[in-house]
Amino acid sequence: MVEHVVIGAGSIGTSVANLLVERGERVRVITRSGSGPEHPLVERTPADASDARRLTELTRGAKVIYNCSNPPDYTQWERLLPPLQTAAVAAARANDAVLAGTGSLYAYGAQPGGHMDEHTPMTATGHKGRLRKRLWEQALAAGIRTFEARGSDYVGRNAVSLYSLVLGPAMEKGRPAFVPGRTDMPHTFTYNGDMARTLVTLAQDERAWGRAWHVPSPPAVTIRELARLYAEAAGKPPIRLVPLPRFVLHAAGVVVPIMREMAEMDYQWYAPFRLDATETARTFGLTATALEVAVREQVAGG
């Protein structure tokens, strides 16, 4: 019997599966393509996780369902995330399993001073933030054992991130990096391995259920400092950063949908953006991995 089911095989889902098998647990990873880490204790299952009936069957006997699916294309969120959450909630209810949700800081929206802890109100005005709020409230209202772990922008192996999208390609080509934000604003970055560790730890602890928790993350740094760390890890000279004026994304968003989605979240990059996970660290004894470690891992492994 498989007691742990992971939906999604991106950097978070893969990290969760790897942590579990290191503990000797059998894991079923569900993706449309049947992808996932290759390991004798991992069963990779091709399926549509938004099909509630099928997901309920595949999670029969599971103690924990980890919902780690997060489509990287913002334009697909409204279409893909609600049915996936509905199916995950239904499967958790039918099988009396804990639903461990992978969340973000989007539901908070822009906050005074850019500070967010576990009790910050969800006051997002953009549609992606409101969607995240709605999905979490759906899980809470379902009468199941659930929690959500919330992190900031990811760093670490295979993370879809500022490095993979902007800084890394610029370093490889030896050209300036055009950054959609200010380079001097403090910003929290979360190691994807710490997100996975938080999910696995909290899923086993009933103190976590019924609320959201923040993933312990390194102190906030500026994009300029982050770029320096990546360059050092790659053994390359520092790259020149070119901040894009804020109006550029908004102007491009008039005709390019993905630019419009990015512009909606630009408040994260033009003002301080700090995640506070003090309560999670104090309650569960979790600590953040050093940013330098996460950066070296990402440079070495992609």
MIDOSE-1310 file (N, C-alpha, C; in nm, 2 decimals, decimal comma, always signed):
residues 302
mveh	+0,08/-0,12/+0,00/+0,00/+0,00/+0,00/+0,09/+0,12/+0,00; +0,05/+0,22/-0,08/+0,12/+0,35/-0,09/+0,06/+0,45/+0,00; +0,13/+0,50/+0,10/+0,08/+0,59/+0,20/+0,10/+0,73/+0,17; +0,18/+0,76/+0,07/+0,22/+0,90/+0,03/+0,20/+0,92/-0,12
vvig	+0,11/+1,01/-0,15/+0,09/+1,04/-0,30/+0,12/+1,18/-0,32; +0,21/+1,20/-0,42/+0,25/+1,34/-0,46/+0,20/+1,37/-0,60; +0,13/+1,48/-0,60/+0,07/+1,53/-0,73/+0,17/+1,64/-0,79; +0,23/+1,60/-0,90/+0,33/+1,69/-0,96/+0,47/+1,65/-0,94
agsi	+0,55/+1,67/-1,05/+0,69/+1,62/-1,04/+0,78/+1,74/-1,08; +0,75/+1,86/-1,05/+0,84/+1,97/-1,06/+0,94/+1,97/-0,95; +1,01/+2,08/-0,93/+1,11/+2,08/-0,83/+1,06/+2,05/-0,69; +0,94/+2,09/-0,66/+0,89/+2,06/-0,52/+0,84/+1,92/-0,51
gtsv	+0,76/+1,87/-0,60/+0,71/+1,74/-0,60/+0,82/+1,64/-0,60; +0,92/+1,66/-0,68/+1,04/+1,57/-0,69/+1,11/+1,57/-0,56; +1,13/+1,69/-0,50/+1,20/+1,70/-0,37/+1,13/+1,63/-0,26; +0,99/+1,64/-0,26/+0,91/+1,57/-0,16/+0,93/+1,42/-0,17
anll	+0,91/+1,37/-0,30/+0,93/+1,23/-0,32/+1,06/+1,18/-0,27; +1,17/+1,25/-0,31/+1,30/+1,21/-0,27/+1,32/+1,21/-0,12; +1,27/+1,31/-0,05/+1,27/+1,30/+0,10/+1,20/+1,18/+0,16; +1,09/+1,15/+0,10/+1,01/+1,04/+0,16/+1,08/+0,90/+0,13
verg	+1,14/+0,89/+0,02/+1,20/+0,76/-0,01/+1,33/+0,74/+0,07; +1,40/+0,86/+0,10/+1,51/+0,85/+0,19/+1,48/+0,80/+0,33; +1,35/+0,81/+0,36/+1,30/+0,76/+0,49/+1,25/+0,62/+0,48; +1,26/+0,56/+0,36/+1,21/+0,43/+0,34/+1,06/+0,42/+0,30
ervr	+1,00/+0,53/+0,27/+0,85/+0,53/+0,24/+0,83/+0,50/+0,09; +0,72/+0,44/+0,06/+0,68/+0,42/-0,08/+0,60/+0,54/-0,12; +0,62/+0,58/-0,24/+0,55/+0,70/-0,29/+0,49/+0,68/-0,43; +0,38/+0,73/-0,45/+0,32/+0,73/-0,58/+0,32/+0,88/-0,63
vitr	+0,38/+0,90/-0,74/+0,39/+1,04/-0,80/+0,29/+1,04/-0,92; +0,20/+1,13/-0,92/+0,10/+1,14/-1,03/+0,13/+1,27/-1,12; +0,15/+1,24/-1,24/+0,16/+1,35/-1,34/+0,08/+1,30/-1,47; +0,05/+1,40/-1,56/-0,01/+1,36/-1,68/+0,08/+1,27/-1,77
sgsg	+0,21/+1,29/-1,76/+0,30/+1,22/-1,85/+0,36/+1,10/-1,78; +0,34/+1,08/-1,65/+0,40/+0,97/-1,58/+0,55/+1,00/-1,54; +0,58/+1,12/-1,53/+0,72/+1,16/-1,50/+0,74/+1,15/-1,35; +0,86/+1,17/-1,31/+0,90/+1,17/-1,16/+1,03/+1,11/-1,14
pehp	+1,08/+1,11/-1,02/+1,21/+1,06/-0,99/+1,22/+0,91/-1,01; +1,33/+0,86/-1,06/+1,34/+0,71/-1,08/+1,40/+0,65/-0,95; +1,32/+0,57/-0,89/+1,37/+0,51/-0,76/+1,28/+0,38/-0,74; +1,33/+0,28/-0,68/+1,25/+0,16/-0,66/+1,13/+0,18/-0,57
lver	+1,14/+0,28/-0,48/+1,02/+0,31/-0,40/+0,92/+0,41/-0,45; +0,95/+0,46/-0,58/+0,86/+0,56/-0,64/+0,78/+0,49/-0,75; +0,65/+0,50/-0,74/+0,57/+0,45/-0,85/+0,52/+0,57/-0,93; +0,56/+0,58/-1,05/+0,52/+0,70/-1,14/+0,40/+0,66/-1,21
tpad	+0,29/+0,74/-1,19/+0,16/+0,70/-1,25/+0,11/+0,81/-1,34; +0,09/+0,78/-1,47/+0,03/+0,88/-1,56/-0,12/+0,89/-1,54; -0,17/+1,01/-1,50/-0,31/+1,03/-1,48/-0,34/+1,18/-1,47; -0,47/+1,21/-1,50/-0,51/+1,35/-1,48/-0,56/+1,37/-1,34
asda	-0,48/+1,44/-1,26/-0,51/+1,46/-1,12/-0,63/+1,54/-1,10; -0,68/+1,61/-1,20/-0,80/+1,70/-1,18/-0,93/+1,61/-1,20; -0,91/+1,49/-1,23/-1,03/+1,39/-1,24/-1,05/+1,34/-1,10; -1,15/+1,39/-1,03/-1,17/+1,35/-0,89/-1,19/+1,20/-0,87
rrlt	-1,26/+1,14/-0,95/-1,28/+1,00/-0,94/-1,15/+0,92/-0,95; -1,08/+0,95/-1,05/-0,95/+0,88/-1,07/-0,85/+0,91/-0,96; -0,84/+1,03/-0,92/-0,75/+1,07/-0,81/-0,79/+1,00/-0,68; -0,92/+0,99/-0,65/-0,97/+0,92/-0,53/-0,92/+0,77/-0,54
eltr	-0,93/+0,71/-0,65/-0,89/+0,57/-0,67/-0,74/+0,56/-0,64; -0,66/+0,65/-0,70/-0,51/+0,64/-0,69/-0,46/+0,68/-0,55; -0,54/+0,74/-0,47/-0,50/+0,78/-0,34/-0,56/+0,69/-0,23; -0,62/+0,58/-0,27/-0,69/+0,49/-0,18/-0,58/+0,43/-0,08
gakv	-0,61/+0,45/+0,05/-0,51/+0,40/+0,15/-0,40/+0,50/+0,18; -0,40/+0,61/+0,12/-0,29/+0,71/+0,14/-0,31/+0,78/+0,27; -0,21/+0,81/+0,34/-0,21/+0,89/+0,47/-0,20/+1,04/+0,44; -0,12/+1,07/+0,33/-0,10/+1,21/+0,30/-0,10/+1,23/+0,14
iync	-0,17/+1,33/+0,10/-0,17/+1,37/-0,04/-0,10/+1,51/-0,05; +0,01/+1,51/-0,12/+0,09/+1,64/-0,13/+0,05/+1,70/-0,27; -0,01/+1,81/-0,26/-0,05/+1,88/-0,39/+0,06/+1,97/-0,42; +0,15/+1,93/-0,51/+0,27/+2,01/-0,55/+0,26/+2,06/-0,69
snpp	+0,14/+2,05/-0,75/+0,13/+2,09/-0,89/+0,12/+2,24/-0,90; +0,19/+2,31/-0,98/+0,19/+2,45/-1,00/+0,23/+2,49/-1,14; +0,13/+2,50/-1,23/+0,16/+2,53/-1,37/+0,24/+2,65/-1,38; +0,36/+2,65/-1,45/+0,44/+2,77/-1,46/+0,38/+2,88/-1,55
dytq	+0,29/+2,84/-1,63/+0,22/+2,95/-1,72/+0,11/+3,01/-1,64; +0,13/+3,13/-1,60/+0,02/+3,20/-1,52/-0,11/+3,21/-1,60; -0,11/+3,21/-1,73/-0,23/+3,23/-1,81/-0,32/+3,11/-1,80; -0,26/+2,99/-1,74/-0,34/+2,87/-1,73/-0,40/+2,84/-1,59
werl	-0,36/+2,93/-1,50/-0,40/+2,91/-1,36/-0,55/+2,90/-1,34; -0,62/+2,99/-1,39/-0,77/+3,00/-1,37/-0,84/+2,87/-1,43; -0,78/+2,81/-1,53/-0,84/+2,70/-1,59/-0,80/+2,57/-1,53; -0,67/+2,56/-1,48/-0,62/+2,43/-1,43/-0,62/+2,41/-1,28
lppl	-0,60/+2,52/-1,20/-0,59/+2,50/-1,06/-0,72/+2,47/-0,99; -0,84/+2,53/-1,02/-0,96/+2,50/-0,95/-1,00/+2,35/-0,96; -1,01/+2,29/-1,08/-1,04/+2,15/-1,08/-0,94/+2,06/-1,01; -0,82/+2,10/-1,01/-0,72/+2,02/-0,94/-0,74/+2,02/-0,79
qtaa	-0,77/+2,14/-0,74/-0,79/+2,15/-0,60/-0,92/+2,08/-0,56; -1,02/+2,09/-0,64/-1,15/+2,02/-0,61/-1,12/+1,87/-0,60; -1,05/+1,82/-0,70/-1,02/+1,67/-0,70/-0,93/+1,63/-0,58; -0,83/+1,72/-0,54/-0,75/+1,68/-0,43/-0,83/+1,69/-0,30
vaaa	-0,92/+1,78/-0,28/-1,00/+1,79/-0,16/-1,09/+1,67/-0,15; -1,15/+1,63/-0,27/-1,24/+1,52/-0,27/-1,17/+1,39/-0,24; -1,05/+1,37/-0,29/-0,97/+1,25/-0,26/-0,93/+1,25/-0,11; -0,89/+1,36/-0,06/-0,85/+1,36/+0,08/-0,97/+1,33/+0,17
rand	-1,09/+1,38/+0,14/-1,21/+1,35/+0,22/-1,25/+1,21/+0,21; -1,24/+1,15/+0,09/-1,29/+1,01/+0,07/-1,19/+0,91/+0,13; -1,07/+0,95/+0,14/-0,97/+0,85/+0,20/-0,92/+0,89/+0,34; -0,98/+1,00/+0,39/-0,94/+1,04/+0,53/-0,79/+1,07/+0,53
avla	-0,74/+1,13/+0,43/-0,59/+1,16/+0,42/-0,57/+1,31/+0,45; -0,45/+1,34/+0,49/-0,41/+1,48/+0,51/-0,38/+1,54/+0,37; -0,43/+1,66/+0,35/-0,40/+1,73/+0,22/-0,29/+1,83/+0,26; -0,17/+1,81/+0,20/-0,06/+1,91/+0,22/-0,05/+2,00/+0,10
gtgs	-0,08/+2,13/+0,12/-0,08/+2,22/+0,00/+0,04/+2,30/-0,01; +0,09/+2,31/-0,13/+0,21/+2,39/-0,16/+0,15/+2,53/-0,20; +0,18/+2,63/-0,12/+0,12/+2,76/-0,14/+0,23/+2,87/-0,17; +0,18/+2,99/-0,19/+0,27/+3,10/-0,22/+0,23/+3,22/-0,13
lyay	+0,29/+3,33/-0,16/+0,26/+3,46/-0,09/+0,16/+3,54/-0,16; +0,11/+3,49/-0,28/+0,03/+3,57/-0,37/-0,10/+3,62/-0,30; -0,16/+3,54/-0,21/-0,29/+3,57/-0,16/-0,28/+3,69/-0,07; -0,16/+3,73/-0,02/-0,15/+3,85/+0,07/-0,16/+3,98/-0,01
gaqp	-0,12/+3,98/-0,13/-0,11/+4,10/-0,21/+0,00/+4,19/-0,15; +0,00/+4,31/-0,20/+0,11/+4,41/-0,15/+0,08/+4,45/-0,01; +0,18/+4,44/+0,08/+0,16/+4,47/+0,22/+0,25/+4,59/+0,26; +0,20/+4,67/+0,36/+0,28/+4,78/+0,40/+0,42/+4,73/+0,45
gghm	+0,52/+4,79/+0,40/+0,66/+4,75/+0,43/+0,70/+4,62/+0,37; +0,62/+4,55/+0,30/+0,65/+4,43/+0,24/+0,67/+4,31/+0,33; +0,62/+4,32/+0,46/+0,64/+4,22/+0,56/+0,52/+4,12/+0,57; +0,54/+3,99/+0,56/+0,44/+3,89/+0,57/+0,47/+3,78/+0,67
deht	+0,39/+3,76/+0,77/+0,40/+3,65/+0,85/+0,27/+3,56/+0,84; +0,26/+3,45/+0,92/+0,15/+3,36/+0,90/+0,02/+3,42/+0,93; +0,01/+3,54/+1,00/-0,11/+3,60/+1,03/-0,15/+3,72/+0,95; -0,07/+3,75/+0,84/-0,10/+3,86/+0,75/-0,23/+3,83/+0,68
pmta	-0,32/+3,92/+0,67/-0,45/+3,90/+0,61/-0,43/+3,88/+0,46; -0,52/+3,80/+0,40/-0,51/+3,77/+0,25/-0,59/+3,88/+0,19; -0,53/+3,98/+0,14/-0,59/+4,10/+0,09/-0,56/+4,13/-0,06; -0,51/+4,03/-0,13/-0,47/+4,05/-0,27/-0,59/+4,10/-0,35
tghk	-0,56/+4,19/-0,44/-0,66/+4,24/-0,54/-0,64/+4,19/-0,68; -0,53/+4,13/-0,71/-0,51/+4,07/-0,84/-0,58/+3,94/-0,85; -0,61/+3,89/-0,97/-0,69/+3,77/-0,98/-0,61/+3,65/-0,94; -0,48/+3,64/-0,96/-0,40/+3,52/-0,92/-0,40/+3,52/-0,77
grlr	-0,38/+3,63/-0,70/-0,39/+3,63/-0,55/-0,52/+3,59/-0,50; -0,63/+3,64/-0,56/-0,76/+3,61/-0,52/-0,79/+3,46/-0,54; -0,74/+3,40/-0,65/-0,75/+3,26/-0,68/-0,68/+3,18/-0,57; -0,56/+3,21/-0,54/-0,49/+3,14/-0,43/-0,57/+3,15/-0,30
krlw	-0,62/+3,26/-0,27/-0,70/+3,27/-0,15/-0,83/+3,18/-0,15; -0,89/+3,18/-0,27/-1,01/+3,10/-0,28/-0,98/+2,95/-0,27; -0,87/+2,90/-0,33/-0,84/+2,76/-0,32/-0,81/+2,72/-0,18; -0,74/+2,81/-0,11/-0,71/+2,77/+0,03/-0,83/+2,77/+0,12
eqal	-0,92/+2,86/+0,10/-1,04/+2,87/+0,17/-1,13/+2,75/+0,14; -1,12/+2,70/+0,02/-1,20/+2,58/-0,02/-1,15/+2,46/+0,06; -1,02/+2,44/+0,07/-0,97/+2,33/+0,15/-1,00/+2,34/+0,29; -1,00/+2,46/+0,35/-1,03/+2,48/+0,49/-1,18/+2,45/+0,52
aagi	-1,26/+2,48/+0,42/-1,41/+2,46/+0,44/-1,45/+2,32/+0,42; -1,36/+2,23/+0,37/-1,40/+2,10/+0,33/-1,41/+2,00/+0,45; -1,37/+2,04/+0,57/-1,38/+1,95/+0,68/-1,27/+1,84/+0,68; -1,16/+1,87/+0,61/-1,05/+1,77/+0,61/-0,93/+1,81/+0,69
rtfe	-0,84/+1,72/+0,71/-0,72/+1,76/+0,78/-0,63/+1,82/+0,67; -0,59/+1,94/+0,68/-0,52/+2,01/+0,57/-0,43/+2,12/+0,63; -0,33/+2,16/+0,56/-0,25/+2,28/+0,59/-0,19/+2,32/+0,46; -0,14/+2,45/+0,46/-0,07/+2,50/+0,34/+0,07/+2,55/+0,38
args	+0,17/+2,51/+0,31/+0,30/+2,57/+0,34/+0,33/+2,67/+0,23; +0,36/+2,80/+0,27/+0,38/+2,91/+0,18/+0,53/+2,95/+0,18; +0,58/+2,96/+0,06/+0,72/+3,01/+0,04/+0,72/+3,12/-0,06; +0,84/+3,18/-0,07/+0,86/+3,29/-0,17/+0,91/+3,24/-0,29
dyvg	+0,97/+3,32/-0,38/+1,03/+3,28/-0,50/+1,14/+3,18/-0,48; +1,14/+3,07/-0,56/+1,23/+2,96/-0,53/+1,37/+2,98/-0,58; +1,46/+2,92/-0,51/+1,60/+2,89/-0,56/+1,63/+2,75/-0,53; +1,72/+2,69/-0,60/+1,76/+2,55/-0,58/+1,75/+2,47/-0,71
rnav	+1,79/+2,35/-0,70/+1,80/+2,26/-0,82/+1,67/+2,26/-0,90; +1,67/+2,28/-1,02/+1,56/+2,28/-1,12/+1,45/+2,37/-1,09; +1,47/+2,47/-1,00/+1,36/+2,57/-0,97/+1,34/+2,66/-1,09; +1,21/+2,68/-1,12/+1,18/+2,79/-1,22/+1,19/+2,92/-1,14
slys	+1,28/+3,00/-1,18/+1,32/+3,11/-1,09/+1,38/+3,22/-1,17; +1,42/+3,33/-1,09/+1,49/+3,44/-1,15/+1,62/+3,40/-1,22; +1,68/+3,30/-1,16/+1,81/+3,25/-1,22/+1,78/+3,17/-1,35; +1,69/+3,08/-1,35/+1,66/+3,00/-1,47/+1,60/+3,08/-1,58
lvlg	+1,53/+3,19/-1,55/+1,46/+3,27/-1,65/+1,54/+3,39/-1,70; +1,62/+3,45/-1,61/+1,68/+3,58/-1,64/+1,83/+3,57/-1,62; +1,88/+3,55/-1,49/+2,02/+3,56/-1,46/+2,11/+3,45/-1,53; +2,06/+3,33/-1,52/+2,14/+3,22/-1,58/+2,17/+3,24/-1,73
pame	+2,06/+3,26/-1,81/+2,08/+3,28/-1,95/+2,17/+3,40/-1,98; +2,16/+3,51/-1,91/+2,25/+3,62/-1,93/+2,39/+3,59/-1,90; +2,42/+3,51/-1,79/+2,56/+3,47/-1,76/+2,62/+3,39/-1,86; +2,54/+3,29/-1,92/+2,59/+3,20/-2,02/+2,63/+3,27/-2,14
kgrp	+2,55/+3,37/-2,18/+2,58/+3,45/-2,30/+2,67/+3,57/-2,28; +2,70/+3,60/-2,16/+2,79/+3,71/-2,13/+2,73/+3,84/-2,17; +2,60/+3,85/-2,15/+2,53/+3,98/-2,18/+2,46/+4,03/-2,05; +2,41/+4,16/-2,06/+2,34/+4,21/-1,94/+2,21/+4,14/-1,92
afvp	+2,16/+4,14/-1,79/+2,04/+4,08/-1,76/+1,93/+4,19/-1,74; +1,82/+4,18/-1,81/+1,72/+4,28/-1,80/+1,62/+4,23/-1,69; +1,62/+4,30/-1,58/+1,55/+4,26/-1,46/+1,42/+4,33/-1,44; +1,31/+4,26/-1,43/+1,18/+4,32/-1,41/+1,15/+4,37/-1,27
grtd	+1,24/+4,46/-1,22/+1,22/+4,51/-1,08/+1,34/+4,60/-1,05; +1,34/+4,65/-0,93/+1,46/+4,72/-0,87/+1,56/+4,63/-0,82; +1,69/+4,66/-0,84/+1,79/+4,57/-0,80/+1,84/+4,59/-0,66; +1,78/+4,69/-0,59/+1,83/+4,73/-0,46/+1,72/+4,70/-0,35
mpht	+1,62/+4,63/-0,39/+1,51/+4,60/-0,29/+1,53/+4,47/-0,22; +1,52/+4,46/-0,09/+1,53/+4,33/-0,02/+1,42/+4,23/-0,06; +1,45/+4,11/-0,09/+1,35/+4,01/-0,13/+1,38/+3,88/-0,08; +1,28/+3,81/-0,02/+1,31/+3,67/+0,03/+1,30/+3,57/-0,08
ftyn	+1,40/+3,48/-0,08/+1,40/+3,37/-0,17/+1,39/+3,24/-0,09; +1,31/+3,14/-0,13/+1,29/+3,02/-0,06/+1,36/+2,90/-0,13; +1,44/+2,83/-0,06/+1,50/+2,71/-0,11/+1,39/+2,60/-0,13; +1,38/+2,55/-0,26/+1,28/+2,45/-0,28/+1,29/+2,32/-0,20
gdma	+1,42/+2,29/-0,16/+1,44/+2,18/-0,06/+1,38/+2,20/+0,07; +1,38/+2,33/+0,12/+1,32/+2,37/+0,25/+1,16/+2,36/+0,24; +1,11/+2,40/+0,12/+0,96/+2,38/+0,10/+0,92/+2,23/+0,11; +1,00/+2,15/+0,05/+0,97/+2,00/+0,06/+0,98/+1,95/+0,20
rtlv	+1,09/+2,00/+0,27/+1,11/+1,95/+0,41/+1,00/+2,00/+0,50; +0,95/+2,12/+0,47/+0,84/+2,17/+0,55/+0,71/+2,09/+0,53; +0,68/+2,06/+0,40/+0,56/+1,99/+0,37/+0,57/+1,85/+0,44; +0,68/+1,78/+0,43/+0,69/+1,64/+0,48/+0,68/+1,65/+0,64
tlaq	+0,74/+1,74/+0,70/+0,74/+1,75/+0,84/+0,61/+1,79/+0,90; +0,54/+1,88/+0,84/+0,41/+1,93/+0,89/+0,30/+1,83/+0,86; +0,32/+1,75/+0,76/+0,21/+1,65/+0,72/+0,20/+1,54/+0,83; +0,31/+1,53/+0,91/+0,31/+1,42/+1,02/+0,27/+1,48/+1,16
dera	+0,24/+1,61/+1,16/+0,22/+1,68/+1,29/+0,08/+1,74/+1,29; +0,00/+1,70/+1,38/-0,14/+1,75/+1,38/-0,15/+1,89/+1,43; -0,04/+1,95/+1,48/-0,04/+2,09/+1,52/-0,04/+2,18/+1,39; -0,01/+2,12/+1,28/+0,00/+2,20/+1,16/-0,14/+2,21/+1,09
wgra	-0,23/+2,12/+1,12/-0,35/+2,11/+1,04/-0,44/+2,23/+1,07; -0,51/+2,27/+0,96/-0,61/+2,37/+0,98/-0,57/+2,52/+0,96; -0,44/+2,54/+0,91/-0,39/+2,67/+0,90/-0,27/+2,67/+0,80; -0,23/+2,79/+0,77/-0,11/+2,81/+0,68/+0,01/+2,84/+0,76
whvp	+0,13/+2,79/+0,71/+0,26/+2,81/+0,77/+0,36/+2,86/+0,66; +0,46/+2,93/+0,71/+0,56/+2,98/+0,62/+0,68/+2,90/+0,62; +0,75/+2,88/+0,51/+0,87/+2,80/+0,50/+0,99/+2,88/+0,55; +1,06/+2,83/+0,65/+1,18/+2,90/+0,69/+1,27/+2,93/+0,57
sppa	+1,31/+3,05/+0,55/+1,39/+3,10/+0,44/+1,50/+3,19/+0,48; +1,61/+3,20/+0,40/+1,72/+3,28/+0,43/+1,68/+3,43/+0,44; +1,76/+3,51/+0,51/+1,73/+3,66/+0,51/+1,72/+3,71/+0,37; +1,63/+3,81/+0,36/+1,61/+3,88/+0,23/+1,74/+3,94/+0,18
vtir	+1,75/+3,93/+0,04/+1,87/+3,99/-0,02/+1,82/+4,07/-0,14; +1,90/+4,16/-0,20/+1,86/+4,23/-0,32/+1,89/+4,14/-0,44; +1,83/+4,17/-0,55/+1,86/+4,10/-0,67/+2,01/+4,12/-0,71; +2,07/+4,23/-0,68/+2,21/+4,25/-0,71/+2,29/+4,16/-0,63
elar	+2,26/+4,14/-0,50/+2,34/+4,05/-0,42/+2,32/+3,90/-0,47; +2,19/+3,87/-0,50/+2,16/+3,73/-0,55/+2,24/+3,71/-0,68; +2,25/+3,80/-0,77/+2,32/+3,79/-0,90/+2,47/+3,76/-0,87; +2,52/+3,84/-0,77/+2,66/+3,82/-0,73/+2,69/+3,68/-0,68
lyae	+2,60/+3,62/-0,60/+2,62/+3,49/-0,55/+2,61/+3,38/-0,66; +2,52/+3,40/-0,76/+2,52/+3,31/-0,87/+2,65/+3,32/-0,95; +2,70/+3,44/-0,98/+2,82/+3,45/-1,06/+2,94/+3,39/-0,99; +2,95/+3,40/-0,85/+3,05/+3,34/-0,78/+3,04/+3,19/-0,79
aagk	+2,92/+3,14/-0,77/+2,90/+2,99/-0,78/+2,94/+2,93/-0,91; +2,91/+3,01/-1,02/+2,94/+2,97/-1,15/+3,08/+3,00/-1,20; +3,16/+3,07/-1,11/+3,30/+3,10/-1,15/+3,30/+3,20/-1,27; +3,20/+3,29/-1,27/+3,20/+3,39/-1,38/+3,20/+3,53/-1,32
ppir	+3,24/+3,63/-1,40/+3,24/+3,76/-1,36/+3,10/+3,81/-1,33; +3,08/+3,91/-1,24/+2,94/+3,96/-1,22/+2,88/+4,01/-1,35; +2,75/+3,99/-1,37/+2,69/+4,04/-1,49/+2,63/+4,18/-1,46; +2,61/+4,25/-1,56/+2,55/+4,38/-1,55/+2,39/+4,37/-1,55
lvpl	+2,33/+4,43/-1,45/+2,19/+4,42/-1,43/+2,13/+4,55/-1,49; +2,02/+4,54/-1,57/+1,95/+4,65/-1,63/+1,81/+4,65/-1,58; +1,77/+4,73/-1,48/+1,64/+4,73/-1,43/+1,54/+4,78/-1,53; +1,43/+4,71/-1,55/+1,33/+4,76/-1,65/+1,24/+4,86/-1,58
prfv	+1,21/+4,97/-1,64/+1,11/+5,06/-1,59/+0,97/+4,99/-1,57; +0,90/+5,02/-1,46/+0,78/+4,95/-1,43/+0,68/+4,96/-1,54; +0,68/+5,06/-1,62/+0,57/+5,07/-1,72/+0,59/+4,97/-1,83; +0,71/+4,92/-1,85/+0,74/+4,83/-1,96/+0,66/+4,71/-1,96
lhaa	+0,65/+4,64/-1,85/+0,57/+4,52/-1,84/+0,42/+4,55/-1,86; +0,38/+4,66/-1,80/+0,24/+4,70/-1,82/+0,20/+4,73/-1,96; +0,29/+4,80/-2,03/+0,27/+4,83/-2,17/+0,27/+4,71/-2,25; +0,36/+4,61/-2,23/+0,37/+4,49/-2,30/+0,25/+4,40/-2,28
gvvv	+0,19/+4,41/-2,15/+0,08/+4,33/-2,11/-0,05/+4,36/-2,19; -0,05/+4,48/-2,25/-0,17/+4,51/-2,33/-0,19/+4,42/-2,45; -0,08/+4,36/-2,50/-0,09/+4,27/-2,61/-0,04/+4,13/-2,59; +0,05/+4,11/-2,48/+0,10/+3,98/-2,45/+0,05/+3,93/-2,32
pimr	-0,03/+3,83/-2,32/-0,10/+3,78/-2,19/+0,00/+3,75/-2,08; +0,11/+3,68/-2,11/+0,20/+3,64/-2,00/+0,26/+3,77/-1,94; +0,29/+3,87/-2,02/+0,34/+3,99/-1,96/+0,24/+4,06/-1,87; +0,11/+4,05/-1,91/+0,00/+4,11/-1,83/+0,00/+4,04/-1,69
emae	+0,02/+3,91/-1,69/+0,01/+3,83/-1,57/+0,13/+3,87/-1,48; +0,25/+3,88/-1,54/+0,37/+3,92/-1,46/+0,35/+4,06/-1,41; +0,30/+4,15/-1,48/+0,28/+4,29/-1,44/+0,19/+4,30/-1,32; +0,09/+4,21/-1,31/+0,00/+4,21/-1,19/+0,08/+4,18/-1,06
mdyq	+0,19/+4,11/-1,07/+0,27/+4,07/-0,95/+0,39/+4,16/-0,93; +0,40/+4,27/-1,01/+0,53/+4,34/-1,00/+0,56/+4,41/-0,87; +0,46/+4,43/-0,79/+0,48/+4,49/-0,66/+0,59/+4,42/-0,58; +0,61/+4,29/-0,61/+0,71/+4,21/-0,53/+0,85/+4,25/-0,56
wyap	+0,87/+4,32/-0,68/+1,01/+4,35/-0,72/+1,04/+4,50/-0,72; +0,95/+4,58/-0,69/+0,97/+4,72/-0,68/+0,96/+4,78/-0,54; +0,95/+4,69/-0,44/+0,94/+4,73/-0,30/+0,99/+4,62/-0,22; +1,02/+4,64/-0,09/+1,07/+4,52/-0,01/+0,96/+4,41/-0,01
frld	+1,01/+4,29/+0,00/+0,92/+4,17/+0,00/+0,99/+4,07/+0,09; +0,94/+4,06/+0,21/+1,00/+3,98/+0,32/+0,90/+3,88/+0,38; +0,94/+3,75/+0,37/+0,87/+3,64/+0,44/+0,92/+3,62/+0,58; +0,83/+3,61/+0,67/+0,87/+3,59/+0,81/+0,81/+3,45/+0,85
atet	+0,90/+3,36/+0,88/+0,86/+3,22/+0,92/+0,90/+3,19/+1,06; +0,90/+3,29/+1,15/+0,94/+3,27/+1,29/+0,85/+3,17/+1,36; +0,72/+3,17/+1,33/+0,63/+3,08/+1,40/+0,65/+2,94/+1,36; +0,67/+2,92/+1,23/+0,70/+2,78/+1,18/+0,83/+2,73/+1,24
artf	+0,93/+2,81/+1,24/+1,06/+2,76/+1,29/+1,05/+2,73/+1,44; +0,98/+2,82/+1,52/+0,97/+2,79/+1,66/+0,88/+2,67/+1,69; +0,78/+2,65/+1,62/+0,68/+2,54/+1,65/+0,74/+2,40/+1,61; +0,81/+2,40/+1,49/+0,85/+2,27/+1,44/+1,00/+2,24/+1,44
glta	+1,08/+2,34/+1,48/+1,22/+2,33/+1,49/+1,29/+2,33/+1,35; +1,22/+2,38/+1,25/+1,28/+2,39/+1,12/+1,37/+2,51/+1,10; +1,47/+2,50/+1,02/+1,56/+2,61/+0,99/+1,58/+2,62/+0,84; +1,62/+2,74/+0,80/+1,64/+2,76/+0,66/+1,78/+2,72/+0,61
tale	+1,79/+2,66/+0,50/+1,92/+2,63/+0,43/+1,98/+2,76/+0,39; +2,11/+2,78/+0,41/+2,18/+2,90/+0,37/+2,16/+2,93/+0,22; +2,14/+3,05/+0,18/+2,12/+3,09/+0,04/+2,23/+3,05/-0,05; +2,36/+3,06/+0,00/+2,47/+3,02/-0,08/+2,47/+2,87/-0,11
vavr	+2,42/+2,79/-0,02/+2,41/+2,64/-0,05/+2,31/+2,62/-0,16; +2,19/+2,69/-0,15/+2,09/+2,67/-0,25/+2,14/+2,72/-0,39; +2,21/+2,83/-0,39/+2,26/+2,89/-0,52/+2,36/+2,79/-0,58; +2,45/+2,74/-0,50/+2,55/+2,65/-0,56/+2,48/+2,52/-0,61
eqva	+2,38/+2,47/-0,54/+2,31/+2,36/-0,59/+2,24/+2,38/-0,73; +2,18/+2,50/-0,74/+2,11/+2,53/-0,86/+2,21/+2,55/-0,98; +2,32/+2,62/-0,95/+2,42/+2,63/-1,06/+2,48/+2,50/-1,11; +2,50/+2,41/-1,01/+2,56/+2,28/-1,04/+2,47/+2,19/-1,11
gg	+2,34/+2,20/-1,07/+2,24/+2,10/-1,12/+2,13/+2,15/-1,21; +2,13/+2,28/-1,24/+2,03/+2,33/-1,33/+1,92/+2,40/-1,26
